[in-house]
Amino acid sequence: MSTSTSDMLGGTSEPPSRSQRLRADGALALITSFWGITFVVVKDALGHGDPFSFLTLRFLVGATVLSLLAGRQLLTPRNLRSGAMLGTCLFLAYTLQTVGLATTTPSRSAFITGLCVLLVPLLSVVLYRKSPKPTSLLGVGLAAVGLYLFTQPDAGMGGGGLSTGDVLSLGCAVAYACHILLTERHAPKQGVMGMVAVQLWTVALLSALCLPFVERRVAWHPSFVGAVLICGVFASALAISIQTWGQARTTAVRAAVIYSLESVFAAVYSVLLGYETLGPREWLGGALILSGVLMSEVGAAAWLWWRARVAVR
C-alpha cells in the first residue's frame, strides 16, 4: 500500500506497466472487499437515521479529511470541474439505489445495480468507441450470470414485472457505470486527493439539499456515529482515492468486473456475522463471479501471448 500512497501524492506521467496494472487491480479488489463490509455497517446505521442525513454526514466527514490532506490540490480548475462531474454521478447512484430499495427487494436491487458490469463495456463502445478485449467481455458475461445466481433477483416478486424500485435501481446502475467510465477518463496520475475531495463535497452538498424534502430522523447512537466515521473516512475518503488512483492505471471494464465481487464479500461478511446462510445457488454464483474476475486478469495476459504467437507465425 505504500507504493499506492506515494503514487497518489506524486505519480508519474508514464503509461502504466503490466505490474502497475496488476497492483492497481489488486488495490481495487482490496477496497471492494472493504465496501462489502459497509453493507452490514450501513444497515445497522439506518436503523438510527434517515438515508439522506447519513449520506450528508458521511460525505461531509470524508470531504473534510481529504480537504485537509489535499491542500491546494482541491482548488485547481481541473479537479473542481472533474470532481463535480464525478460527484454528481456518485450522488445519483447512491440516491437512486436508496430510494429504489423502498419498492423492490434487496436481492433485485443488488442484481440490477450489479448490471453496471454489463453497462460499462457497452457505454465504453458508445461513448468512446473503445472495444474491450474478448477476455474482458467473457469475464463480464461470467460475472453477470454469477450475479444473477448469487443475488436471486427473482425471489419475492410474486406477479413479476418491473417495479418502480427496479427502474430506479437500473438508473443507479447507469449512474455508477458512468462514474466508472468517467473516472478512467479523468483520473489524474497525481493530485488524486484533490479531485476526490471535490467529489465528496459534491455528494455531501447535494445530499444536504435533499434534506428539506424528506423525513429527517437522526439518533446519535454509537452504531450511527461509528458508521458515519468508518464510512466517511475509510469507505469514502480512502477507498474512493484508491479507486481513482487504480482506475488511472487499469481499464474501466476490468474495474467493473472487480467491483462485481462486492456482493460476494458482503454476503461472506453477513454469513460470518450470522445474518444469513448461503445455499448451493449462491456458492455457484460466487464462483462464477470470481471466475469472471480471474478471466479478466489472467485471460488478458493469455490473449496477448496468443496474439504474439500468431504474429510470429
N, C-alpha and C positions, 0 to 999 in steps of 0.2 A: 504493500500500500504506500510505502514511502516513495516509490517511483511515481505512482499516480499523483501524489500530493505535489511533488516537485514540478511535474509536468503541468498541473493545473495552475500553478503560480507562475511558471516560467514558460515552458513549452518550446516547441520547435516548429519551424515552418516547413521542414522536410516531409515528403509523403510518408505515411506510416509503413513500417516494415511488417512482415508477417508476424514476428514476435510481438510487435506493438499491438497489432490487431488481436492476437490471442490474449494479451494482457487486458486489452480493452473489453473483450468478450467475457473474460473471467471476472472483471470488475462489475460488468452489467449483471452477470449471474449472481454475484455476491449481493448486490443491492436488491435484486429480485427476491432473493431468499429473505432479506430483511423486510421488504414490503409485504411478504407473506405473513410475517409475524403481526404486522399492524392491523390485519383484518380482525384478529381477536381483541387487540388493544382498543381499536376504534369501536367495535361492537359494544364493549363494556362502557366506553366513554359516552356513547349516545344514549345510554340509559339515564344519564345525568345532565344532558344538554341537547339543544336542537342542532341539526347539521350545520346551519349557516353560522351560528355562534362558534361552533367548534372549528369550522374552516377559517373563520376570521382570526381567531386566536392562534390557531396552529400556524398559519402562514405569516401572521404578524411576528410571532416568535422567531420563525426561521428567517424571515426577511431582516429582522433586527440583527441577529447573529451574523448573517452573511454580510450585511452592510458594514459592520464594524471590521470585518476581515478584508473586505474588498477595497475599502477606502475610495480613492479617486476613480477606480475602475467603474464604479457604479454610475458615474455621470457622463461617460463617453457617449457620443451620439449613436454609435453602432449598438452598444449594449442597451441603451434606452429604447431604440427602435425595435431591435430583435427581441429583447426581453419582454416588451409589452405585447408583441405579437404572439410569442410562445406562451406567455402568461394567460392571455385570453383563451387560447386553445385549452390550456390546462384547467382553467376555471370552468369552461363549458363542459369538459369531460367529467369533472367532479360533480358539477351541479346536475347534469342530465342523469348521471348514474344514481345520485342520491334521491332525486325526485322520482325517478323511474321505479325505484325499489318499492314505492308505496303501492303500486298497482301491478307488480309482477313478482314472481318467486325469485329468491336469491340465486338459485341454480340457473334459471333462464337468464337473469341479469349477468351472471358471471360468464355464461357461454356467449351471449350476444356481445358483451364488451370485449371478450377474447377474440371476436372476429376481426379485431384490428390486425391480427396476424395475417389474415387474408387481404384486408383492405390496403395494407402498406405496399405490397408489390403492385397491386392494381393502380393505386394512386401514383406510385412512382413512374409507371409507364405513361399514365395520362398527363401528369403534371410536368415531368422532367424528361420524358422519352428515354427512360433508363430501364433496360430489361434486366431482371435478376438472373443469376446463374441457374441452370437447370437443377443443380443440387439444392440450392436455396428454395426453389419452388417446391421440390419434393419434400423438403423439411417443413415448409409451410403447410402442405397438404396433410402430412402425418400429424403435425401439431393441431390442426383444425379438427381432424377426426378424433384425436385424443381428447381435445376439449369437450367435444360433444359427448363422448362416453363418460368422461370424468365428472362433468357437471350435471348430467342428466337433465337437459333443459326441457324435456317433455314431461317431467314429473309435475304433478299437481295442477295440470292445466284444465282438466275436465273437458269442456266443449271445444278446445283448440282455438286456433286463430291468434292473431296478433293483438295484444292488449296495448293500451296507451303506454304502460311501462316498458313493454318490449320495444316500441318505436323510440322512446326516449333513450333506452339502453343502446339502440342502434346508433342514435345520434352521438352518444358517448363514444362508441367505437370509432366513428368517423372523426370526432374531435381528437381522440387520442392518437389515431393513425396520422392525422395531420401534424400533431405535436412531434411524433417520432420522425416524420419526414423533414419537417422544418428544423428540428434540432440537428439532424445530419447536415442539412444545407447551411445553417447559420452558426453552428457551434464553433467557437474560435479555438485555436490551439493554445492561446493564452488569454488571460482576462476572463476565465470561466466564471469565477465567483461574482464578478460584477454583473454579468448578464443573468445569472441565475437569481441574484438578489432582486433585480428588476422584475423577473417573473413572479417571485414570491410576493413582492409588494403589489403587483397587479392582481393576483388571486385574492390577497387579503382585502384590497380596496373594493373589488367587485363583489366579494362576499359580504362586506360590510354594507354596501349599497343595497343589498337584498334584505337586510335585517328589518327595515320598516314595513316590509310587505309579507313577513312570515310570523308565525307564532314563536316568540323567543322564550327559551327556557334554559337556565344555567344554574346548576347546583355545584358549588365548589367542593365536590367530593374528591378524595385522593385519586380515584380512577380517572376522573375527568381531567384534573390538573396534570397528573402523570402522563396521560395520553397527549395532551397539548404539548408538553415539553418534549416527550420522546418523539412524537411525530413531527413537531416543529423543527427540532434541532437535527435529528438523525434521519427520519424518513423524508424530510423536505430539504433542509439546507444542505446536509451532507450528501444524501443519496442523489438528489437531482443535480448537484455539482458533479458527482462522479458519473452520472448518466450523460451529462453534457460533455464531459471530458472523454468518455468512452465512445460516444457516437461521432466524435470528430475523428476517430481512428478505426471505425468499422462501418458497415453498411446498415441502412435503416431496416432492410429485410432481415438480416441476421439478428439485429437488436430485437425486432418484433418477435421472432421465434424464441429468443431467450426469455423475453417477457412473458411468454405463454406459460413458463414454469411457475408463475406467481400463484396460480390456483392450486398447483401441486404442493408448493411449500405451505400455503395457507391451510390446506387440508391436513398435511402431516402435523403441523403445529396443533391444529384443532384436535386431532386424534391423540397426540401426546398429552394434551391438557384435559382429555376426557369429554370434549364437546360432541364428538361423533365417532362413528366407526366406518371403515371402508370395506366395500364388498369387491368381488371379482371384477365387476364392470369398472369401478373406479381405478383399481390397480392396473387393468389393461389400458385405460385411458391415460393414466400417468406414464406408463411405459411408452406409449406412442408419442406423447409429448416429449419425453426425454429422447426418444429415437429421432424425432424431428430436429431437436437441438443438435444432437450428435451428427446428423446428416448434414446440417448447415455448416458445422465446424469441420468435421473430417472429410465430408463429401466434397467440399470446396477444394481441399488440397488434392484429393484423388482426381477430381475433374481437371485441374491444372496439369497434374502429372500425366494423365491420359492424353490431353491435347498436345503436350510437349512430345510424347512418344509418337503420336500420329504425324506431327510436323517433321520429325526426324526421318520417318519413313518416306 
